[in-house]
Amino acid sequence: MSAAPVIELKGIHKHYATTGDDVHALRGIDMTIARGEFAAIVGPSGSGKTTLLEILGCLSRPSAGTYRLQGTPLDELGEEPLARLRGREIGFIFQAFNLLPRLNLHENVQLPLLYQGVSRPERRARALDALARVGLAHRAEHRPSQVSGGERQRTAIARALVTHPSLLLGDEPTGNLDTETGREILELLAGIHEAGGTVVLVTHDVAIAGRAARRVRMRDGQIESDERARA
């Protein structure tokens, strides 16, 4: 594992203005994620873990504090450079899969490359490679409605991997799956980590939290504990 961090957070705060109230969702988060780590962010509802994931994924900006991704200070970037960096460096896995029903699996996996202007032949080749990596090369021409929930989540993982991101983020990636299928997805994510990938997941799944090499527990917008598994 390289000592160079993928993520550096210092003094991260996040405020949300609501009717007659100000919600302080994050309260001074300091965190570093090194290249090749597998971290699970856990905590009760309202603890701030989803807000933290949104900031890590550059979907939301902090109200205060600094965030460096691959050494780049994100507060200095405008919206377009930030979107380009997000598309290049971060892969997302969502609980609801977020696949387009009218596209087949390899067309869904190609979408991040389409937004990056990659040529059509290269998009197809890279999408098929990503599907093969998650064991779905034989389903490439199927639509999401023609495959199982576990296969849809595998497709979502392939889509997250197709840009070769430096950071893989997941929001409850096993939340819509049965226990056995969830276990298969966990094994796939663990394999990505073992191959050198940096994986950060928000989860209520005790199996994922237990399998991750690092567990960050949040409460009331702060990090309550940060534990690494013993070697």
N, C-alpha and C positions, 0 to 999 in steps of 0.2 A: 504494500500500500504506500503510495506516495505521500510525503508530508505536506505537499502543496494542497491547500483546501479548495474544494469546489465552492463551498458556501462560507461566508463570514458575515455574521450579524452582530451588530454592536448597538445596544441601547434602543432596540426597536419598540416603538409605541404605535398603537393604532386606535384612533377615535372614530366613532360613527355618530353623526348627529341625527337624532330622531326627534319626533315631536315633543318639545318641552324637555328633552333630556339629552345627555351626552354619554354614549356608551364607550367605556375605555376597555377595548377588547384585548389589547396586548399592553403589557406594562414593563417595559425595559428588558426585552429579550436579548441575551447574549448567547450565541451558539456558533460553533464551527463544525462543518461536516467535511471530513477529509475524503480524498478520492478513494473509491472502493469501499466505502462504508455502506452498511445496511442498517438503517435506523427506522424505528417505529415511533410515531408520535401518538401518545395515548392520553386519555383523560375524560372526565365526564362531559356531557353536553354543556355548552356555554363556557368551556375552559379556555377557548381561544385557539384550539388546534387547527380548525378549518381556516380561520383567519390567517394563522401562521403559514399554512400550506399555500394559500392564495398569494401571500407576499413572496414566499419562496419561488412560486411559479410565475412571478412577475404579472399576475393578474390583478394585483392591487398594490398600491404604493404605501409605504409606512407613513404615518403622520410625523414621526421623528425617528432619528437613528440612521445608521448606515448599513447598506447591504452590498457586499461585493460578491459577484458571481464570476468564478474563474479569474479573480483578480480585478475585474472591471467594476468600478463604483457606479451602481445603477442610478443613483440620484442625479448623476450628471447627464443622463441620457434623455433625449426627447422620446415621444411616443413611438415614432417610426423606428428609430434605432433600437429601442427597447423591444419592439415586436419582432424585429429581425433577430436579435440576440435570443429571445425566447424561443423562436421557431428553430433556431440552430442548436441551442444548448440544452433545451429541456424537452423531455418526453412526458406526456400525461396519460395516466390510466384512470378512468372514471368509473364509479360504481354502476352507472346506468349505461355503460359501454359507448354511447353517443355515436353509433354507426348510422350511416345514411341508408335507409331501407331499399332505395332504388338502385344502389350500386352493389356490385358483387364484392367479395372480400378483398380481392387484390386492388380493386378500384378504391375501396375505403382506405386501405393501407397507404395508397399512393398520395392521398390528399395533402399531407404536410409537404411533400416534395413538389406538388403542383404549385403551392403557394410560394415556393422558393424558386420557381422557374426552371426546374430540372427538366431535361428533355423527356419526351414520352417513352422512348425505348429504355432509357436509364431508369425512369420511374417504375416501369413494369418489372424490370430485372431486379431492382432493389426491393420492391414489394414482395415479389415471389421469394427472394432470399429471406426476407423477414418472416414471411409465413412459414417457410421451411424451418426456420429457427424455433418456431413455437409449435411445430408438428402439424401444420395445416396446409402444406403445399397441395395436397389432394383435394382441398375444398376451395381453391382459389376462385373458381367460377361460380360458386354458390352465393346466394344473397343471405343477409343476416337472418331472415325468416326461415331459411332452410337448414340452419345449423342450431346446435344446442346452446344453452346459456354459457356453458364453459367454453365452447368454441367461439362464441361472440367475444368473451373476455380475452381469449387468446389472440383474437384478431385485433382487439384494442391494444394489447401489449405489442403486437407486431407493428401497429401504426405508431406507437410511441417509440419503438426502436429504429424505425426506418431511416431517421435522420442521423443516426449514430450520436445521440445526445450525450453530453457529459453528466447529465443528471436525469434520473427517472423518478417521477413523482406519482404517487397513487393516492386516491381518495376512496377509502373503503373498497379496495378492489375485489374483495370476496363477499361484499355485503349482499349481493343479489343471487348468491350461489348456494346450492346445497352443500352439506358438510364435505362429502367426498370430492365434489368438483372444486370446492374452495381449497381443499388440500392439494389438489393437482396444480392449481394456480400458484399456491404458496411454493411448491417445489420448483415451478418454472421461475418464479421471482428469485428464489434462493440460488438457482442455477445461473441467472443473470449476474447476481452478486458475486458468485464464485468465479465467474469468468472475468471479473474486474469491474463490473458496473457499479455505479453509485446509486443507491436506491433509498428513497425516503417515503414512508407511507404513513398516512393517518388511518387509524384502524381501531375498531372495538373488538376485533377478532383476537382472542387470547392466543391462538395458534401462531398467528403472524407475529404478535408482540413477543411471544416466547422464542420464535425462530430468529428474529432480528438480533444482530450482534450488539445493537445499542437500543435502549428504550428511554425515550424522553417523555416524562409524565408532566402534564400541564394541569394547572388549577388556577382559576380566577385571573387568567391572562398572564400568568408567570410560569416559569419552569420550576416545578416542585422537586423533581429529581431527574438525574441524568446518569443512567447506569449502563455499563458495558459488560457484556457476557465475559466470563472468565475463559481464558484459552484452555 
